[in-house]
Amino acid sequence: MSYYRGSESKREQFRRYLEKAGVLDTLTNVLVALYEETEKPNNALDFLKHHLGVAGVETADAEALRLGVSELQQKCDLLMEENKELRKRLLQYEPTPEDGAAE
């Protein structure tokens, strides 16, 4: 019997923790919004993620990262072309190993 009361005490502490953190209010509001939807979404979990702000933040971050990768790839390609051109020009001014051995 004392074990049962101990677990109830832990549950009550956890419930108070969730209340203080605002988790219960937020979850309640999102679930009420889902309940009040006239057309229920096919994926309720996606609905919850979207209304909790999880999906939007992840998508925005991912899009920003994709854009950054694309810009860096373009810059890398330009630098590689420039490097190739500079190497070609440098070869015009450097003597070949055969030319150095002949002198």
Backbone bond lengths (Angstrom), bond angles and torsions (degrees), N, CA, C in turn:
res aa  C-N    CA-C-N  psi(-1)  N-CA   C-N-CA  omega(-1)  CA-C   N-CA-C  phi
1 M - - - 1.443 - - 1.527 111.15 -
2 S 1.327 118.48 -38.53 1.456 121.13 -179.48 1.532 110.43 -66.90
3 Y 1.334 117.64 -32.62 1.460 121.24 177.54 1.531 109.84 -61.87
4 Y 1.318 116.98 -42.65 1.456 121.55 179.80 1.522 110.57 -61.46
5 R 1.305 117.73 -43.38 1.470 121.54 179.92 1.526 110.75 -66.86
6 G 1.323 116.66 -35.45 1.459 120.24 178.32 1.511 111.62 -63.27
7 S 1.313 116.35 -42.71 1.464 119.11 179.80 1.524 110.74 -69.52
8 E 1.310 117.96 -34.90 1.464 120.68 176.22 1.525 109.94 -62.97
9 S 1.309 116.57 -39.43 1.451 120.72 179.14 1.533 110.06 -63.47
10 K 1.314 117.20 -42.89 1.464 120.74 178.05 1.519 110.74 -64.78
11 R 1.309 116.51 -40.04 1.467 120.21 177.53 1.517 110.77 -61.77
12 E 1.307 115.72 -43.78 1.471 120.30 -179.36 1.531 110.04 -64.46
13 Q 1.311 117.59 -41.27 1.464 120.90 177.53 1.523 110.68 -62.58
14 F 1.314 115.97 -42.44 1.455 119.98 179.82 1.524 110.69 -65.97
15 R 1.329 116.89 -40.97 1.460 120.89 177.83 1.523 110.69 -60.96
16 R 1.328 117.85 -43.06 1.476 121.33 178.37 1.520 110.83 -64.53
17 Y 1.326 116.09 -39.23 1.464 120.55 176.90 1.534 110.63 -59.79
18 L 1.330 116.35 -45.76 1.467 120.36 179.28 1.521 111.61 -64.11
19 E 1.317 116.83 -37.52 1.464 120.36 178.07 1.520 110.83 -65.42
20 K 1.321 117.36 -46.24 1.465 121.17 -179.43 1.519 111.32 -61.51
21 A 1.303 116.14 -38.22 1.468 120.66 -177.90 1.524 112.24 -77.08
22 G 1.324 117.63 -10.00 1.463 120.86 -179.81 1.513 113.92 82.70
23 V 1.309 116.72 8.43 1.461 120.81 -177.46 1.525 110.79 -67.48
24 L 1.304 116.67 -44.18 1.469 119.52 -177.65 1.523 111.37 -63.51
25 D 1.329 117.00 -42.04 1.468 119.63 178.93 1.528 111.44 -63.82
26 T 1.313 115.51 -43.47 1.464 119.29 -179.31 1.521 111.44 -64.06
27 L 1.316 116.08 -46.90 1.466 119.43 178.61 1.524 111.42 -62.46
28 T 1.314 116.18 -41.04 1.466 119.99 178.77 1.517 110.53 -60.99
29 N 1.327 117.07 -44.70 1.469 120.75 -179.81 1.524 111.76 -62.75
30 V 1.323 117.20 -41.43 1.468 120.32 -179.86 1.522 110.33 -68.21
31 L 1.326 116.73 -41.37 1.468 119.28 179.15 1.529 111.44 -67.13
32 V 1.321 117.12 -35.47 1.468 120.24 176.14 1.524 109.53 -65.18
33 A 1.335 116.79 -41.36 1.462 120.12 178.03 1.525 110.85 -61.23
34 L 1.320 116.59 -40.74 1.470 120.55 177.52 1.527 110.51 -65.00
35 Y 1.306 116.21 -41.76 1.467 120.93 179.54 1.524 111.22 -62.85
36 E 1.329 116.79 -37.96 1.463 121.31 -176.30 1.521 113.48 -82.13
37 E 1.313 118.24 -6.59 1.461 121.12 176.54 1.524 109.27 -62.52
38 T 1.330 116.00 130.19 1.459 118.65 178.71 1.526 110.75 -72.15
39 E 1.337 115.51 -42.43 1.460 119.90 175.85 1.523 107.27 -107.66
40 K 1.294 115.53 110.12 1.465 120.16 -177.95 1.527 109.64 -66.69
41 P 1.319 117.11 136.83 1.468 120.17 179.43 1.530 110.79 -69.00
42 N 1.319 115.12 154.02 1.464 120.12 177.93 1.524 111.37 -65.52
43 N 1.311 116.05 -36.00 1.453 120.60 -178.26 1.529 109.03 -119.51
44 A 1.311 116.48 101.50 1.466 121.32 -177.70 1.519 111.51 -65.36
45 L 1.323 117.60 -33.35 1.459 120.49 -179.86 1.522 111.06 -65.34
46 D 1.325 117.63 -40.91 1.466 120.84 176.00 1.522 110.60 -62.84
47 F 1.325 116.99 -39.03 1.461 121.59 176.65 1.529 109.87 -58.73
48 L 1.330 116.32 -46.32 1.466 120.66 -179.95 1.524 110.88 -63.73
49 K 1.323 116.84 -44.86 1.462 120.62 179.56 1.520 110.85 -60.12
50 H 1.324 115.47 -44.49 1.461 120.27 -179.11 1.522 111.04 -62.42
51 H 1.320 117.51 -44.73 1.454 120.60 -177.76 1.526 113.25 -76.38
52 L 1.314 116.75 -19.61 1.459 119.63 174.43 1.527 110.87 -86.99
53 G 1.323 117.00 -8.10 1.453 120.96 177.85 1.511 114.12 88.20
54 V 1.312 117.50 5.35 1.458 120.80 -177.87 1.513 110.53 -71.45
55 A 1.298 118.33 -49.05 1.463 122.05 -174.56 1.522 111.28 -67.09
56 G 1.330 117.98 -41.46 1.454 121.28 -177.44 1.510 112.88 -64.14
57 V 1.305 116.97 -43.36 1.454 120.90 -179.13 1.516 110.39 -65.78
58 E 1.300 116.75 -44.49 1.450 121.32 -179.38 1.523 110.21 -62.15
59 T 1.309 117.20 -43.31 1.455 121.29 -179.08 1.522 110.81 -65.68
60 A 1.329 117.02 -43.02 1.465 120.47 179.76 1.524 110.32 -64.21
61 D 1.314 117.56 -43.32 1.458 120.78 178.42 1.523 110.77 -63.98
62 A 1.302 116.38 -43.87 1.462 120.42 -179.21 1.524 110.20 -63.61
63 E 1.315 117.47 -41.24 1.464 120.71 179.47 1.521 111.02 -65.10
64 A 1.331 116.84 -41.65 1.463 120.62 178.21 1.531 110.32 -63.34
65 L 1.312 116.62 -40.41 1.459 120.21 178.45 1.526 111.38 -66.45
66 R 1.329 117.01 -40.95 1.475 120.20 177.84 1.517 110.87 -61.08
67 L 1.334 115.90 -42.61 1.461 120.46 179.50 1.523 110.09 -63.37
68 G 1.322 116.69 -43.14 1.461 120.98 178.60 1.513 111.85 -62.16
69 V 1.319 117.15 -42.50 1.464 121.26 178.82 1.522 109.92 -63.45
70 S 1.312 117.00 -42.20 1.463 121.07 179.88 1.530 110.80 -62.16
71 E 1.324 116.50 -45.11 1.468 120.23 179.24 1.518 111.19 -63.70
72 L 1.325 116.83 -42.10 1.463 120.13 179.26 1.526 111.41 -67.00
73 Q 1.311 117.94 -34.81 1.462 121.33 178.09 1.529 110.05 -65.45
74 Q 1.335 116.71 -42.72 1.464 120.39 177.76 1.528 110.61 -62.41
75 K 1.325 115.86 -43.18 1.462 120.08 179.77 1.529 110.42 -63.82
76 C 1.312 116.49 -41.27 1.467 121.00 178.30 1.521 110.67 -62.11
77 D 1.328 117.04 -43.58 1.467 120.99 179.47 1.530 110.76 -61.72
78 L 1.330 116.73 -43.26 1.467 120.36 178.22 1.528 111.06 -62.88
79 L 1.309 117.23 -43.14 1.461 120.65 179.65 1.525 111.67 -66.15
80 M 1.324 117.13 -35.68 1.462 120.42 177.56 1.529 110.47 -65.51
81 E 1.322 116.57 -42.39 1.467 120.46 177.43 1.526 110.44 -63.43
82 E 1.327 116.39 -43.97 1.462 120.31 178.85 1.527 110.41 -62.24
83 N 1.320 116.90 -41.47 1.459 122.00 178.55 1.523 110.24 -60.94
84 K 1.321 115.89 -44.86 1.469 120.85 179.91 1.528 110.41 -61.50
85 E 1.319 116.53 -43.92 1.466 121.25 179.85 1.526 111.23 -64.67
86 L 1.320 116.76 -42.93 1.463 120.18 179.91 1.527 111.40 -66.53
87 R 1.323 117.82 -36.22 1.465 120.76 176.93 1.535 110.26 -64.66
88 K 1.329 115.58 -40.75 1.465 120.68 179.12 1.528 110.05 -62.45
89 R 1.339 116.63 -43.97 1.464 121.07 179.39 1.523 111.00 -66.75
90 L 1.318 116.90 -37.71 1.459 120.76 -179.68 1.530 111.03 -64.83
91 L 1.323 116.22 -37.35 1.462 119.91 179.68 1.531 111.76 -62.94
92 Q 1.328 118.09 -25.90 1.465 121.08 179.11 1.529 110.85 -67.74
93 Y 1.323 118.00 -30.31 1.459 122.03 -175.11 1.524 113.49 -99.06
94 E 1.313 118.55 -15.86 1.459 121.39 179.10 1.520 109.30 -90.14
95 P 1.332 115.72 137.70 1.465 116.90 176.49 1.520 110.13 -73.73
96 T 1.291 116.18 146.80 1.463 120.35 176.58 1.524 107.90 -75.31
97 P 1.334 119.17 158.81 1.455 121.28 -179.54 1.540 112.45 -58.73
98 E 1.333 118.02 -32.37 1.474 120.15 178.23 1.511 111.10 -67.84
99 D 1.348 117.83 -38.25 1.458 121.73 179.61 1.530 110.65 -64.45
100 G 1.306 116.95 -40.39 1.474 121.05 179.92 1.511 111.26 -68.00
101 A 1.328 119.53 -35.05 1.458 123.04 -178.41 1.525 110.13 -74.06
102 A 1.342 118.39 -29.84 1.450 122.84 -176.93 1.523 110.50 -73.44
103 E 1.315 119.28 -28.41 1.470 121.62 -175.86 1.452 113.25 -76.12
